[in-house]
Every structure is written in C-alpha cells, then in structure tokens.
Amino acid sequence: MNVKLRFMRRRNESNGRKYLKVITNEGISGVLLASLIGGPFLTGFMLHLGATSAQIGFALAIPAFANLAQIFTAIVTHNVDNRRAYVLGYGVLYRLLWVLTGLIPFVLPQSYWVYTFIVLYLLSYLCSNIAGVIWASLIGDMVPAQVRGRYMGIRNMIVGGIGAAAVLFGGQLLEYFSKETGFIILYSIAAVCMVWNGYHLFNYPNIPFEKSTESQKLKLLVKPMRDRTFMRATVFLAVWIFMQNLAVPLFSYAMLDVVKISIQWVSIITTIQMVVMMISYYVWGNLNAKYGTKRVLFWTLPIIAASCLFWGALAWMPAIPVLIAVHILLGIGTGGFTQLTFNFTIEEAPSSERSIYVAVYAAITGFTGFIGPILGGEIYQRLTSMPAWLEQYGFSAFMGLALIGIGLTFGRAALSGSSSRYGRAGVIRSKEKELVS
C-alpha cells in the first residue's frame, strides 16, 4: 500500500513539473509574437498606416475592451468538459487574426488600412479573452496553489527576458531596413511563432475540474458580486486602471510622435523596461509568497505612479535619460501589478467558481481600461493646440500625481487584509523546489 502511494505521489509530481514546462514554453512562443508586432511596433505600424493619435488610442484600448467578452464566456462555458479545446481553438485564432494585420498594406486601398487594422485587432483580442478566461481556470488547476506565486514569477522572468531580446531585435531591424521591409520580416517571424504557440497549446492537458454547483447562470454571475472583499478591491483596481491607462499605453506614441525620438531608441528603452520587468517578476513572486498578494499588490501602485510623475523631469533634463528612468520604474511597477492581479483573481475565487470571478474582474477592469486610452488619445489630440510642455510631459506628470493620491488613500483601504489562504510565509519550501525545478 505504501509503495502504491509513493508511486502515485511521484507520478503527480512528475505531471506537475511537466505542466509547468508546458506553460513556460507556451509563454515563450506567445511573448515572442506579441513583442515583435505589439508594444512600440504596434504603434509604429499604425503610424506607418497613417493613424492619428486618437485612432492609436482606440487601438490601444482594444485589449481592455475585449475583456468584456470574458464574462459572457464564463457564463456560457462555466461547466465545459474540454477546456483545452477552447484554449487551443481561440488561442490560435487570436494570434492568426493579429498576424493577418500585416497583410493590410498589400491587399487593400490605403483609405481602408487603419480601419481594417482596428477591426482585425478587435476580433483578435475578443478571441484572446475568450481563451483567456478558460486558460486562467486551467492554469489554476495545473499550478499548485502553494507554489503559484513563486512559479509565476520565475515563468514571467523567463518569458520577459526573451520578450525584451525580441523588442531590441525588432528595433534594430526597423532601423537597418526600410519600414516596409522591416515590418514584413517582423510579421513573418510572428507567423512562425503563431504556429509554434499552437503546438504548445495542443500539448496542454485537459484536466478534469471542479464544476460549479450553480445551474442558473444569473445566480452564478451574482456570486462574485456578493463577495464584498473581492468587489472592493476590484472596483478600486478598475478606477486605478482607468487613470493609469489615460497615460501609460500612450508612452510609445508620446516618445515617437511628440518627443520625436527614433524608433530605434524607443525599442532600446522598451527593451530596458522589459529586462527590468523580467527581473522584477522573480522579486515580486518571492514577496508574494512571503507577504500575501494584496499587500504586495499595493506596493506596486506608487512605483507606477512615479513612472508617470518622472516625465516632468523633461523640463530640465535630456529626453533619453529621463525616458529610460521612466520605463525602469514602469517595468518594476507593471511587472508586479500584472503578475499580482492575475494571482489575486485566482486566489480570491473558490475553485468551482474561478472562471466567473476571473471574468467579472476582467469585465469591470476591462471597461475602465478601454475608456482610458481612448480618452488619453483624445486629450493628446487637444494638447497640440496648447503649450508644448503640456503635451511633452505635463499631462503624464499630472497623472502621476493623481495616481499617487488615489493609491495612498483609496488603494490602502481596498487592498487591506489577507489575500489568500496561500501566498504566505510558512509554505512548504521542499514542495516548491520539487515542482518548480
């Protein structure tokens, strides 16, 4: 009997390590694609297509808007049997539609370029978020709770480093070749990464999961709404994301089209941000394991605010050093914020209701996150007729002050208290080493 138990334990541990490797490898192929045609290159490509700041702001708001799809997905699919099929199908379609935007200049008249890009990008992210809510549920079962914070830190550090290298490569490529040739190469590599990512998604397991006991869809939706601790934190984070997204997503636009630095320098600065983010993932993961998710999440807020506030240093310092400092702070802050909000939604939910908790969080924050960049793009358009310093650094610095204010007041109250049964000191370290190694 003891021999059988030991065999089953070793098999479960072996599956655990296998799952962690699959998740990491899938993350590598996914981040390569996103790094080569997203971020500053998405902004650069849209400028190449002839987009205005308002159109760029709208496009940058699409990922947040598409989060609204998660709540419908969670309700319809809350008791699906084959989670892997959903993740695979919609995950591949998400990246296929994004890669197809690279064909726009070759198959359509110029007057349709920007609008077609926005439509394809929107459809792409709708598919991404349909896959994402089920992916989060599947990841919650693939990664044991007692190592989740630390493992996600290690995974994000690995994929972040590869993503940083990809951004640096892409910037050099666009500097060496013409814009048209450079983007053809970037999109061609992204197409290869799309196929590679699909292979890794195919290798995800279809783990049986604890299904919700709630058969009525409306009652299922209401469950997270009645969780006061969860909703208090979610509403605050939605307001924070709205205010943050007025400025942060448009940093690349401000550098390229307002401050007028080259796309090579933008790629270098973005690479520095990603390297810092990569290192911070590991640090935030360790802090998460020691102090709990919500407390550590609160610590990220002043850092993000400082990244906006530091734009004000452009008033008396050269642009490049200031923007490097801005993006170092942004990398530290957003690295922790992204990782910890993901852990927050998984940890706060009962395992049988995880999909609907993730979806409600995504829908609420997605709505405010969608409005932010659109309004930010409109603000930048109006700032062109005002004193130049407002457009160059005044608006971002003002948003930094506002973020510090709400973070240190409402944020402290909303993110107080214990976040989870897990993510605390006292986790069994030997178990962590077995599963993460």
C-alpha positions as CSV (number, residue, x, y, z in Angstrom):
1,M,0.0,0.0,0.0
2,N,2.8,2.4,0.9
3,V,4.6,1.5,-2.3
4,K,1.4,2.4,-4.3
5,L,1.1,5.7,-2.5
6,R,4.7,6.6,-3.2
7,F,4.3,5.7,-6.9
8,M,1.1,7.9,-7.2
9,R,2.9,10.8,-5.4
10,R,5.9,10.6,-7.8
11,R,3.5,10.4,-10.8
12,N,1.7,13.5,-9.6
13,E,4.9,15.4,-9.0
14,S,6.1,14.3,-12.5
15,N,2.9,15.6,-14.0
16,G,3.3,18.9,-12.0
17,R,6.8,19.5,-13.4
18,K,5.6,18.6,-16.9
19,Y,2.7,21.1,-16.7
20,L,5.0,23.9,-15.6
21,K,7.3,23.3,-18.5
22,V,4.4,23.3,-21.0
23,I,3.1,26.6,-19.6
24,T,6.6,28.2,-19.7
25,N,7.2,27.0,-23.3
26,E,3.8,28.3,-24.4
27,G,4.6,31.6,-22.8
28,I,7.9,31.9,-24.7
29,S,6.3,31.5,-28.1
30,G,3.4,33.8,-27.2
31,V,5.6,36.6,-25.9
32,L,7.8,36.4,-29.0
33,L,4.8,37.1,-31.2
34,A,3.5,39.9,-29.0
35,S,6.9,41.5,-28.7
36,L,7.6,41.6,-32.4
37,I,4.3,43.1,-33.6
38,G,2.9,44.6,-30.4
39,G,4.1,47.3,-28.0
40,P,6.1,50.1,-29.7
41,F,5.9,48.2,-33.0
42,L,2.1,48.2,-33.0
43,T,2.2,52.0,-32.5
44,G,4.9,52.3,-35.2
45,F,3.0,50.1,-37.6
46,M,-0.2,52.1,-37.1
47,L,1.8,55.4,-37.7
48,H,3.1,53.7,-40.9
49,L,-0.5,53.0,-41.9
50,G,-1.4,56.7,-41.3
51,A,-3.2,56.5,-38.0
52,T,-3.9,59.6,-35.8
53,S,-3.3,59.7,-32.0
54,A,-7.0,59.2,-31.4
55,Q,-7.0,56.1,-33.6
56,I,-3.9,54.8,-31.9
57,G,-5.5,55.4,-28.5
58,F,-8.6,53.5,-29.6
59,A,-6.5,50.6,-30.8
60,L,-4.5,50.5,-27.6
61,A,-7.8,50.4,-25.7
62,I,-9.0,47.3,-27.5
63,P,-7.3,44.6,-25.3
64,A,-9.0,46.1,-22.3
65,F,-12.4,46.4,-24.1
66,A,-12.1,42.8,-25.2
67,N,-12.0,41.7,-21.6
68,L,-15.8,42.3,-21.6
69,A,-16.1,39.1,-23.6
70,Q,-14.8,37.1,-20.7
71,I,-18.0,37.5,-18.6
72,F,-20.1,36.0,-21.4
73,T,-17.6,33.2,-22.0
74,A,-17.5,32.4,-18.3
75,I,-21.3,32.1,-18.1
76,V,-21.7,30.0,-21.2
77,T,-18.7,27.8,-20.6
78,H,-18.6,27.6,-16.8
79,N,-19.1,23.8,-16.8
80,V,-17.3,22.8,-20.1
81,D,-15.7,19.4,-20.1
82,N,-12.9,20.1,-22.6
83,R,-11.1,23.3,-21.5
84,R,-8.1,22.5,-23.7
85,A,-10.1,22.6,-26.9
86,Y,-11.4,26.1,-26.1
87,V,-7.9,27.4,-25.2
88,L,-6.4,25.8,-28.3
89,G,-9.1,27.0,-30.8
90,Y,-9.5,30.5,-29.6
91,G,-5.8,30.9,-28.8
92,V,-4.7,30.0,-32.3
93,L,-7.5,32.2,-33.9
94,Y,-6.4,35.2,-31.7
95,R,-2.8,35.1,-33.0
96,L,-3.9,34.3,-36.6
97,L,-6.1,37.4,-36.8
98,W,-3.3,39.6,-35.3
99,V,-0.7,38.3,-37.8
100,L,-3.2,38.9,-40.7
101,T,-3.0,42.7,-40.0
102,G,0.5,42.5,-41.6
103,L,-1.2,41.9,-45.0
104,I,-3.3,45.0,-44.9
105,P,-0.9,47.3,-47.0
106,F,-0.7,44.6,-49.7
107,V,-4.3,43.7,-50.2
108,L,-6.4,46.9,-49.5
109,P,-6.6,50.5,-50.7
110,Q,-4.8,52.9,-48.4
111,S,-8.0,54.6,-47.2
112,Y,-9.1,51.3,-45.6
113,W,-5.8,50.5,-43.8
114,V,-6.3,51.9,-40.3
115,Y,-10.0,50.9,-40.0
116,T,-9.2,47.3,-41.2
117,F,-6.4,47.1,-38.7
118,I,-8.7,48.1,-35.9
119,V,-11.4,45.6,-36.8
120,L,-8.9,42.7,-37.1
121,Y,-7.2,43.7,-33.9
122,L,-10.5,43.9,-32.1
123,L,-11.6,40.4,-33.3
124,S,-8.2,39.1,-32.4
125,Y,-8.4,40.3,-28.8
126,L,-12.0,39.1,-28.5
127,C,-10.7,35.6,-29.2
128,S,-7.8,36.1,-26.8
129,N,-10.1,36.9,-24.0
130,I,-12.5,34.1,-24.7
131,A,-9.5,31.8,-24.5
132,G,-8.1,33.7,-21.5
133,V,-10.9,33.1,-19.0
134,I,-10.7,29.4,-19.6
135,W,-6.9,29.4,-19.6
136,A,-6.9,31.1,-16.2
137,S,-9.2,28.3,-14.9
138,L,-6.9,25.6,-16.4
139,I,-3.7,27.2,-15.1
140,G,-5.3,27.4,-11.6
141,D,-5.5,23.6,-11.7
142,M,-2.2,23.0,-13.4
143,V,-0.1,25.0,-11.0
144,P,-0.4,24.0,-7.3
145,A,-1.6,26.9,-5.1
146,Q,1.4,26.6,-2.7
147,V,3.9,27.4,-5.4
148,R,1.8,29.5,-7.7
149,G,3.2,32.9,-6.7
150,R,6.8,31.8,-6.9
151,Y,6.4,29.8,-10.1
152,M,4.6,32.6,-12.0
153,G,7.4,34.9,-11.0
154,I,10.0,32.5,-12.5
155,R,7.9,31.9,-15.6
156,N,7.3,35.6,-16.2
157,M,11.0,36.3,-15.7
158,I,12.0,33.8,-18.4
159,V,9.4,34.9,-21.0
160,G,10.1,38.6,-20.1
161,G,13.8,38.2,-20.9
162,I,13.0,36.6,-24.2
163,G,10.5,39.3,-25.0
164,A,13.0,42.0,-24.2
165,A,15.5,40.5,-26.6
166,A,12.8,40.3,-29.3
167,V,12.0,44.0,-28.9
168,L,15.7,45.0,-29.1
169,F,16.0,42.8,-32.2
170,G,12.9,44.4,-33.8
171,G,14.1,47.9,-33.2
172,Q,17.5,47.2,-34.8
173,L,15.7,45.5,-37.7
174,L,13.5,48.5,-38.4
175,E,16.5,50.9,-38.1
176,Y,18.5,48.9,-40.6
177,F,15.8,48.2,-43.2
178,S,13.0,50.4,-44.6
179,K,9.8,50.4,-42.6
180,E,8.0,48.3,-45.2
181,T,10.7,45.7,-45.4
182,G,11.2,45.7,-41.6
183,F,7.6,45.1,-40.8
184,I,7.4,42.3,-43.5
185,I,10.3,40.5,-41.6
186,L,8.7,41.1,-38.2
187,Y,5.3,39.8,-39.3
188,S,6.9,36.7,-41.0
189,I,8.7,35.8,-37.8
190,A,5.5,36.4,-35.8
191,A,3.7,33.9,-38.2
192,V,6.2,31.2,-37.3
193,C,5.7,32.0,-33.6
194,M,2.0,31.6,-34.1
195,V,2.4,28.0,-35.4
196,W,4.9,27.3,-32.6
197,N,2.5,28.6,-30.0
198,G,-0.3,26.5,-31.4
199,Y,1.8,23.4,-30.9
200,H,2.4,24.2,-27.2
201,L,-1.3,24.9,-26.7
202,F,-2.1,21.5,-28.2
203,N,0.2,19.9,-25.5
204,Y,-1.8,21.4,-22.7
205,P,-3.6,18.7,-20.6
206,N,-7.4,18.6,-20.3
207,I,-7.5,18.3,-16.5
208,P,-10.9,17.5,-15.0
209,F,-12.1,20.3,-12.8
210,E,-14.5,21.0,-10.0
211,K,-17.7,22.2,-11.7
212,S,-19.9,24.9,-10.3
213,T,-22.9,23.6,-8.3
214,E,-24.9,26.6,-9.5
215,S,-27.0,25.7,-12.6
216,Q,-28.7,29.1,-13.0
217,K,-26.5,31.5,-15.0
218,L,-27.7,34.7,-13.4
219,K,-27.1,33.4,-9.9
220,L,-23.6,32.3,-11.0
221,L,-22.9,35.9,-12.1
222,V,-24.1,37.3,-8.8
223,K,-21.8,35.2,-6.7
224,P,-18.6,37.3,-7.1
225,M,-20.8,40.4,-6.9
226,R,-21.8,39.5,-3.3
227,D,-18.2,38.9,-2.3
228,R,-17.5,42.3,-0.6
229,T,-13.8,41.9,-0.2
230,F,-13.3,40.8,-3.8
231,M,-15.6,43.6,-5.2
232,R,-14.0,46.3,-3.0
233,A,-10.5,45.5,-4.4
234,T,-11.9,45.0,-8.0
235,V,-13.7,48.4,-8.1
236,F,-10.6,50.2,-6.8
237,L,-8.3,48.4,-9.4
238,A,-10.8,49.3,-12.1
239,V,-10.5,53.0,-11.2
240,W,-6.7,52.7,-11.0
241,I,-6.5,51.1,-14.4
242,F,-8.7,53.8,-15.9
243,M,-6.5,56.6,-14.6
244,Q,-3.3,54.7,-15.4
245,N,-4.5,54.0,-19.0
246,L,-5.0,57.7,-19.7
247,A,-1.3,58.0,-20.0
248,V,0.7,54.7,-19.8
249,P,-0.4,53.0,-23.0
250,L,0.4,56.2,-24.9
251,F,4.0,56.4,-23.8
252,S,5.3,54.9,-27.1
253,Y,3.1,57.4,-29.0
254,A,4.4,60.3,-26.9
255,M,8.0,59.2,-27.5
256,L,7.6,58.7,-31.2
257,D,5.3,61.5,-32.3
258,V,5.6,64.1,-29.5
259,V,9.2,64.0,-28.1
260,K,10.3,62.8,-31.6
261,I,12.9,60.2,-30.7
262,S,13.7,57.4,-33.2
263,I,12.0,54.0,-33.2
264,Q,15.4,52.5,-32.5
265,W,15.7,54.4,-29.2
266,V,12.1,53.6,-28.4
267,S,12.9,49.9,-28.9
268,I,16.0,50.2,-26.7
269,I,14.0,52.0,-24.0
270,T,11.3,49.4,-24.2
271,T,13.9,46.6,-24.0
272,I,15.3,48.1,-20.8
273,Q,11.8,48.2,-19.4
274,M,11.2,44.6,-20.3
275,V,14.6,43.5,-18.8
276,V,13.7,45.3,-15.5
277,M,10.3,43.8,-15.6
278,M,11.8,40.3,-16.1
279,I,14.0,40.7,-13.0
280,S,11.1,42.2,-11.0
281,Y,8.9,39.2,-11.7
282,Y,11.1,37.0,-9.6
283,V,11.4,39.5,-6.8
284,W,7.6,40.1,-6.8
285,G,7.0,36.4,-6.8
286,N,9.1,35.9,-3.7
287,L,7.5,38.9,-2.0
288,N,4.1,37.4,-2.9
289,A,4.9,34.1,-1.3
290,K,6.1,35.8,1.9
291,Y,3.6,38.7,2.4
292,G,0.4,37.8,0.5
293,T,-1.0,39.1,-2.8
294,K,-3.0,42.1,-1.9
295,R,-0.4,43.7,0.4
296,V,2.4,43.3,-2.3
297,L,0.0,44.5,-5.0
298,F,-0.5,47.7,-3.0
299,W,3.3,48.2,-3.0
300,T,3.3,48.3,-6.9
301,L,1.0,51.4,-7.1
302,P,3.4,54.2,-6.0
303,I,6.0,52.8,-8.4
304,I,3.7,53.0,-11.4
305,A,2.6,56.5,-10.3
306,A,6.3,57.6,-10.1
307,S,6.9,56.4,-13.7
308,C,4.2,58.9,-14.8
309,L,5.4,61.7,-12.5
310,F,9.0,61.4,-13.7
311,W,8.0,62.6,-17.1
312,G,8.2,66.1,-15.5
313,A,11.9,65.8,-15.4
314,L,11.9,66.5,-19.2
315,A,11.6,70.2,-18.1
316,W,15.3,70.3,-17.2
317,M,16.9,67.0,-18.3
318,P,17.7,65.4,-21.7
319,A,14.9,63.2,-23.0
320,I,16.7,59.9,-23.3
321,P,17.9,59.6,-19.6
322,V,14.5,60.7,-18.4
323,L,12.6,58.2,-20.6
324,I,15.0,55.4,-19.5
325,A,14.3,56.2,-15.9
326,V,10.5,56.4,-16.6
327,H,10.5,53.0,-18.2
328,I,12.7,51.4,-15.4
329,L,10.1,52.5,-12.9
330,L,7.3,51.3,-15.2
331,G,8.9,47.9,-15.7
332,I,9.2,47.4,-11.9
333,G,5.6,48.6,-11.2
334,T,3.7,47.0,-14.0
335,G,5.6,43.7,-13.7
336,G,4.4,43.3,-10.2
337,F,0.9,44.7,-10.9
338,T,0.2,42.3,-13.8
339,Q,1.5,39.3,-12.0
340,L,-0.2,40.0,-8.7
341,T,-3.6,40.9,-10.2
342,F,-3.6,37.6,-12.0
343,N,-2.8,35.8,-8.7
344,F,-5.4,37.9,-6.9
345,T,-8.3,36.8,-9.2
346,I,-7.3,33.1,-8.9
347,E,-6.7,33.1,-5.2
348,E,-9.9,35.1,-4.2
349,A,-12.2,32.6,-6.0
350,P,-13.4,29.2,-4.9
351,S,-12.1,26.7,-7.3
352,S,-15.5,25.8,-8.7
353,E,-16.3,29.5,-9.4
354,R,-12.9,30.6,-10.6
355,S,-13.9,31.3,-14.2
356,I,-16.7,33.7,-13.2
357,Y,-14.6,35.5,-10.7
358,V,-11.9,36.0,-13.3
359,A,-14.5,37.1,-15.8
360,V,-16.2,39.6,-13.5
361,Y,-12.8,41.2,-12.7
362,A,-11.8,41.3,-16.3
363,A,-15.1,42.8,-17.4
364,I,-15.1,45.6,-14.8
365,T,-11.4,46.5,-15.2
366,G,-11.7,45.9,-19.0
367,F,-14.4,48.5,-19.3
368,T,-12.5,51.2,-17.5
369,G,-9.2,50.1,-19.1
370,F,-10.9,50.5,-22.5
371,I,-12.1,54.1,-21.8
372,G,-8.7,55.2,-20.6
373,P,-6.6,55.1,-23.7
374,I,-9.4,56.4,-25.9
375,L,-9.8,59.5,-23.7
376,G,-6.0,59.7,-23.4
377,G,-5.7,59.8,-27.2
378,E,-8.3,62.5,-27.5
379,I,-6.5,64.5,-24.8
380,Y,-3.2,64.3,-26.7
381,Q,-5.0,65.5,-29.8
382,R,-6.3,68.5,-28.0
383,L,-3.0,69.3,-26.3
384,T,-1.5,70.0,-29.8
385,S,-3.1,73.5,-29.6
386,M,-1.8,74.2,-26.0
387,P,1.7,75.0,-24.7
388,A,4.2,72.3,-25.8
389,W,5.2,71.4,-22.3
390,L,1.7,70.1,-21.5
391,E,1.9,67.6,-24.4
392,Q,5.5,66.6,-23.9
393,Y,5.5,65.9,-20.1
394,G,2.8,68.0,-18.3
395,F,-0.1,65.6,-18.8
396,S,1.9,62.5,-17.8
397,A,3.3,64.2,-14.7
398,F,-0.2,65.3,-13.6
399,M,-1.5,61.8,-14.0
400,G,1.4,60.6,-11.8
401,L,0.3,63.0,-9.0
402,A,-3.3,61.8,-9.3
403,L,-2.3,58.1,-9.1
404,I,-0.2,58.7,-6.0
405,G,-3.2,60.4,-4.4
406,I,-5.7,57.6,-5.0
407,G,-3.2,54.9,-4.4
408,L,-2.2,56.1,-0.9
409,T,-5.8,56.8,0.1
410,F,-8.4,54.5,-1.5
411,G,-5.8,51.9,-2.5
412,R,-4.7,51.3,1.1
413,A,-8.3,50.7,2.2
414,A,-9.3,48.5,-0.8
415,L,-6.2,46.2,-0.6
416,S,-6.0,45.8,3.1
417,G,-6.4,42.4,4.7
418,S,-5.3,38.9,3.9
419,S,-5.5,38.0,0.3
420,S,-5.5,34.2,0.4
421,R,-5.0,31.1,2.3
422,Y,-1.9,30.7,0.3
423,G,0.9,33.2,-0.6
424,R,2.1,33.4,3.0
425,A,5.3,32.6,4.8
426,G,5.2,29.0,6.0
427,V,4.8,27.5,2.6
428,I,6.5,24.1,2.3
429,R,9.8,25.0,0.6
430,S,10.7,21.4,-0.2
431,K,7.5,21.1,-2.2
432,E,8.2,24.4,-4.1
433,K,11.7,23.1,-5.1
434,E,10.2,19.8,-6.3
435,L,7.6,21.4,-8.5
436,V,9.4,24.5,-9.8
437,S,12.7,22.8,-10.6
